[in-house]
Amino acid sequence: MSLHQQILNDAKEAMLKRDEIKSLVLKGVKATFMNELIGKNDAKKTELTDEEALTIIRRLVKQRKDSIEQFTKGNRKDLADEEAKELTILETYLPKMMSESEIIKLAKAKKTELGISDKAKAGILMSSLMKDLKGKADGTLVKKVVDNLLS
C-alpha cells in the first residue's frame, strides 16, 4: 500500500475512532496532498508517489518543529504542546532516521574518500553527505557531526 493510500485509510480510521487530533492532522496532510496533485496539472494522476508524499510530510514536520520553537520562545507552552502532539503523529509516517554513531561512521569514511582535512572544506563534505543521506538523517545532526569531525 502506498503512503498516500495509508494516510487516507488512517484518516478515515481516526475519524471513526473520534481521535480529534490525529483526524485533524491527517485531514491537513490529505489537503496538502490534494493541493500538490492539483499543482502538478496532471489529470491522470490521482495519487502521489511515496517519495512525493514523504517530501510533503517532511515539510510539515519541519513546520511543526519551527512552530514549537517559536511558541516556546513566546512562552506559549499550550500551543507548543499541541504542535508537539501533531509532530508525533506526522513522524510516524517518516522512515527511521539514522543514529549519530551511524552518521559519524559514514562521515569519517566520506572524509577519507574526499581527502578533506581542514574546516575550510566542511561545505564539500556536508554537501556530499547530505546527498547520500537524503531522507535518512536529520540535517542538523549531520552538520553537528561534520563540525565535530573537522574541528
C-alpha positions in Angstrom: 0.0 0.0 0.0 1.3 3.4 -0.9 2.0 6.1 1.7 -0.7 8.2 0.2 -3.3 5.5 0.5 -2.2 4.6 4.0 -2.7 8.2 5.1 -6.2 8.2 3.5 -7.1 5.0 5.4 -5.6 6.2 8.7 -7.6 9.5 8.4 -10.8 7.5 7.9 -9.9 5.3 10.9 -9.1 8.3 13.1 -12.5 9.8 12.2 -14.3 6.6 13.1 -12.4 6.4 16.4 -13.1 10.0 17.1 -9.4 10.8 17.6 -9.7 14.5 17.0 -6.0 15.4 16.9 -5.0 12.6 14.6 -8.0 13.2 12.4 -7.2 17.0 12.2 -3.6 16.4 11.3 -4.3 13.8 8.7 -7.0 15.9 7.1 -4.4 18.6 6.8 -2.0 16.1 5.2 -4.7 15.0 2.8 -5.4 18.6 1.8 -1.7 19.2 1.2 -1.6 16.1 -0.9 -4.6 17.3 -3.0 -3.0 20.8 -3.4 0.2 19.1 -4.7 -1.8 16.9 -7.2 -3.7 19.9 -8.4 -0.5 21.9 -8.8 1.0 19.2 -10.9 -1.7 19.7 -13.5 -1.8 16.0 -14.5 -5.4 14.9 -14.7 -4.4 11.3 -14.9 -2.5 11.3 -11.6 -4.7 10.6 -8.6 -2.1 9.6 -6.1 1.3 10.9 -5.1 4.4 8.6 -5.2 5.8 7.6 -1.8 8.8 10.0 -2.4 6.5 12.9 -3.1 4.4 12.1 -0.1 7.5 11.8 2.1 8.7 15.2 0.9 5.4 16.8 1.9 5.4 15.1 5.3 9.0 16.2 6.0 8.0 19.8 5.1 5.0 19.6 7.5 7.3 18.1 10.2 9.7 21.0 9.7 6.9 23.5 10.0 5.8 21.9 13.3 9.3 22.0 14.7 9.6 25.7 13.8 6.3 26.4 15.4 7.2 24.6 18.6 10.4 26.6 18.8 8.6 29.9 18.2 5.8 29.1 20.7 8.4 28.0 23.3 10.2 31.3 22.8 6.9 33.2 23.2 6.1 31.4 26.4 3.1 29.7 24.9 3.6 26.2 26.2 -0.1 25.3 25.5 0.4 25.9 21.8 3.8 24.2 21.7 2.3 21.1 23.3 -0.4 21.0 20.6 2.2 21.2 17.9 4.3 18.5 19.6 1.3 16.2 19.5 0.8 16.8 15.8 4.5 16.4 15.2 4.4 12.9 16.9 1.6 11.8 14.6 3.4 13.1 11.5 6.7 11.5 12.5 5.1 8.0 12.5 4.9 8.2 8.7 8.6 9.0 8.2 11.3 6.4 7.9 13.5 5.7 10.8 16.4 8.2 11.0 20.0 7.2 11.4 21.7 7.5 14.7 24.6 9.8 15.4 27.0 6.9 15.6 26.0 5.7 12.1 26.4 9.2 10.7 29.8 9.6 12.3 30.9 6.3 10.7 29.7 7.5 7.3 31.2 11.0 7.7 34.6 9.6 8.6 34.5 7.3 5.5 33.4 10.2 3.2 36.1 12.5 4.8 38.8 10.0 3.9 37.3 9.3 0.5 37.3 13.0 -0.4 40.6 13.7 1.3 39.3 16.5 3.4 41.5 17.6 6.3 40.6 21.2 7.2 37.5 23.0 8.2 37.6 25.2 5.1 36.2 22.3 3.1 33.4 21.4 5.5 30.8 22.5 3.0 32.0 20.0 0.4 31.8 17.2 3.0 28.4 18.3 4.2 27.1 18.5 0.7 28.4 15.1 -0.2 27.0 13.5 2.9 23.6 15.1 2.5 23.3 13.7 -1.0 24.0 10.2 0.4 21.8 10.6 3.5 18.8 12.4 1.9 15.8 11.5 4.0 17.7 9.1 6.2 19.3 11.6 8.6 18.5 14.9 10.2 20.5 17.7 8.6 21.1 19.4 11.9 22.7 16.3 13.3 24.8 15.8 10.2 26.1 19.4 10.4 27.0 18.8 14.1 28.9 15.6 13.2 30.8 17.3 10.4 31.7 20.3 12.6 33.0 18.0 15.4 34.9 15.8 12.9 36.7 18.8 11.3 37.4 20.8 14.5 
